Amino acid sequence: MQKTKRPADELAEMIRDGLAEEGFGVHVNSNPRTGWDVVISSDKCTENAQLRAEAMAVELRRAYDLEV
């Protein structure tokens, strides 16, 4: 199955929308092993948000590749 390529900012927006919380920065970076990774940044505690974002990324990687 051919996956759709999406730019990093679109993938980050999908995850940000999925978190449904304000105040989190979402960054998508290329990763040779998985295709792409997600990193959460915030002044708040981000451990729970990072775990949720990684779970969303697992699902999104099934449909989308990172456009480089």
C-alpha positions as CSV (number, residue, x, y, z in Angstrom):
1,M,0.0,0.0,0.0
2,Q,1.3,3.4,-1.0
3,K,1.3,5.9,1.9
4,T,0.5,9.5,1.4
5,K,3.4,11.9,2.0
6,R,2.7,14.8,4.3
7,P,5.0,17.7,5.4
8,A,6.1,17.8,9.0
9,D,3.9,20.7,9.9
10,E,0.8,18.9,8.7
11,L,1.6,15.8,10.7
12,A,2.4,17.9,13.8
13,E,-1.0,19.7,13.4
14,M,-2.8,16.3,13.2
15,I,-1.2,15.3,16.5
16,R,-1.8,18.7,18.1
17,D,-5.5,18.5,17.2
18,G,-5.6,15.0,18.6
19,L,-4.1,16.1,21.9
20,A,-6.9,18.6,22.2
21,E,-5.0,20.7,24.8
22,E,-3.5,24.2,24.5
23,G,0.1,25.0,25.2
24,F,1.9,22.1,23.7
25,G,4.4,22.5,20.9
26,V,4.4,19.5,18.6
27,H,7.5,18.8,16.4
28,V,7.9,16.1,13.8
29,N,11.4,15.0,12.8
30,S,12.7,12.5,10.3
31,N,13.8,9.1,11.8
32,P,15.5,6.5,9.6
33,R,14.1,3.6,11.7
34,T,10.4,4.7,12.0
35,G,10.1,7.2,9.2
36,W,9.4,10.1,11.5
37,D,9.1,10.9,15.3
38,V,7.1,13.3,17.3
39,V,8.4,15.4,20.2
40,I,6.2,17.5,22.6
41,S,7.5,20.7,24.1
42,S,5.8,22.8,26.8
43,D,6.3,24.6,30.1
44,K,3.8,22.1,31.5
45,C,4.6,18.5,32.4
46,T,4.7,16.7,29.0
47,E,5.2,13.1,29.9
48,N,1.5,12.1,29.5
49,A,1.2,14.3,26.3
50,Q,4.3,12.7,24.9
51,L,3.0,9.2,25.4
52,R,-0.4,10.2,23.8
53,A,1.4,11.8,20.9
54,E,3.6,8.8,20.3
55,A,0.5,6.6,20.3
56,M,-1.1,8.8,17.7
57,A,2.1,8.8,15.6
58,V,2.0,5.0,15.5
59,E,-1.5,5.1,14.0
60,L,-0.6,8.0,11.6
61,R,2.5,6.3,10.3
62,R,0.3,3.5,8.9
63,A,-1.2,6.1,6.5
64,Y,1.4,8.9,6.2
65,D,5.1,9.2,5.4
66,L,7.1,12.3,6.1
67,E,7.5,14.5,3.0
68,V,11.2,15.6,2.9
